[in-house]
Amino acid sequence: MGMGGGNRGGGRTTMSEINVTPMVDVMLVLLIIFMVTAPLIQQGVKVNLPETKAAPVEATEKKLVLSIDAGRKVYIGDAEVALEELADKLAANAKAQADKEVYLHADRDVPYGVVVEVMAAAQRAGINNVGMITDPTGGGKASNEKKGKSKEAKR
């Protein structure tokens, strides 16, 4: 009764390879399940989010501000710049290139496309961080009228 290896009887040997066919079947079923459920997960649930008033952020140093007025004129600080030259001016601006950050202050009546063009010009100039300046009181024209009346009353 030797323990020698070899093929002594009948030609039947043990198979030492793993049968991957059942694993492939299971993986295909899982793939189909995920393909069907993925679009359902992406739609999400509609939620009525609460409205909040955000506190203004206190800036310790002066940042570069891009402004767009109601007449679609673009300003870097107080200097008016043509929209076509904005990317070149920002690329040449030492403060903008050092911080890689600007703040955008746009009039509420400016079309969205103009705001996007200004943001794209900043991105072409290598500025990746664009902050949006908003009215912290949440008031539009009505609050501006109230402010004007209160200033006139003080005079």
MOUR-V78483 format. One record per residue. RES is the residue in one letter. PSI is psi as a letter, one per 40 degrees, with the letter a starting at -180 (none if undefined). BURIAL is # if it has 24 or more other ideal C-beta (glycine too) atoms within 12 Angstrom, else .. D_CENTER is the distance of its C-alpha to the mean C-alpha in whole Angstrom. Layout:
# MOUR-V78483
res = [RES | RES]
psi = [PSI | PSI]
burial = [BURIAL | BURIAL]
d_center = [D_CENTER | D_CENTER]
This chain:
# MOUR-V78483
res = [M | G | M | G | G | G | N | R | G | G | G | R | T | T | M | S | E | I | N | V | T | P | M | V | D | V | M | L | V | L | L | I | I | F | M | V | T | A | P | L | I | Q | Q | G | V | K | V | N | L | P | E | T | K | A | A | P | V | E | A | T | E | K | K | L | V | L | S | I | D | A | G | R | K | V | Y | I | G | D | A | E | V | A | L | E | E | L | A | D | K | L | A | A | N | A | K | A | Q | A | D | K | E | V | Y | L | H | A | D | R | D | V | P | Y | G | V | V | V | E | V | M | A | A | A | Q | R | A | G | I | N | N | V | G | M | I | T | D | P | T | G | G | G | K | A | S | N | E | K | K | G | K | S | K | E | A | K | R]
psi = [g | i | f | i | i | i | g | d | h | e | e | h | i | i | h | e | i | h | h | e | d | d | d | d | d | d | d | d | d | d | d | d | d | d | d | d | e | d | d | d | d | d | d | a | h | h | h | h | i | i | h | i | h | i | i | i | h | h | h | d | i | h | i | h | h | h | i | h | i | d | e | f | h | h | i | h | b | e | h | h | h | i | d | d | e | d | d | d | d | d | d | e | h | d | d | d | d | d | d | f | h | i | h | h | h | i | i | e | e | h | i | d | d | d | d | d | d | d | d | d | d | d | d | d | e | e | h | d | h | h | i | h | h | i | h | d | e | e | i | b | d | d | d | d | d | d | d | d | d | d | d | d | d | d | none]
burial = [. | . | . | . | . | . | . | . | . | . | . | . | . | . | . | . | . | . | . | . | . | . | . | . | . | . | . | . | . | . | . | . | . | . | . | . | . | . | . | . | . | . | . | . | . | . | . | . | . | . | . | . | . | . | . | . | . | . | . | . | . | . | # | # | # | # | # | # | . | . | . | . | . | # | # | # | . | . | . | . | # | . | # | . | . | # | # | . | # | # | . | . | # | . | . | # | . | . | # | . | # | # | # | # | # | # | # | . | . | # | . | . | . | # | # | . | # | # | # | . | # | # | . | . | # | . | # | . | . | # | . | . | # | . | . | . | . | . | . | . | . | . | . | . | . | . | . | . | . | . | . | . | . | . | .]
d_center = [75 | 73 | 69 | 69 | 66 | 67 | 68 | 71 | 71 | 70 | 67 | 64 | 62 | 58 | 55 | 53 | 50 | 47 | 47 | 43 | 44 | 43 | 40 | 38 | 39 | 37 | 34 | 35 | 35 | 32 | 30 | 31 | 30 | 27 | 26 | 28 | 26 | 22 | 21 | 23 | 20 | 17 | 19 | 19 | 21 | 20 | 20 | 21 | 19 | 21 | 21 | 21 | 21 | 19 | 21 | 21 | 20 | 23 | 22 | 25 | 25 | 24 | 21 | 21 | 20 | 19 | 21 | 21 | 24 | 26 | 27 | 24 | 25 | 23 | 24 | 23 | 25 | 28 | 28 | 28 | 26 | 26 | 23 | 24 | 25 | 22 | 20 | 24 | 24 | 21 | 22 | 26 | 24 | 25 | 23 | 20 | 21 | 22 | 19 | 16 | 15 | 15 | 15 | 15 | 18 | 19 | 21 | 21 | 23 | 21 | 20 | 16 | 17 | 18 | 15 | 13 | 16 | 16 | 12 | 13 | 16 | 15 | 13 | 16 | 18 | 16 | 14 | 11 | 10 | 10 | 11 | 13 | 16 | 18 | 21 | 22 | 25 | 23 | 26 | 26 | 29 | 31 | 30 | 30 | 34 | 35 | 34 | 36 | 39 | 39 | 39 | 42 | 43 | 43 | 45]
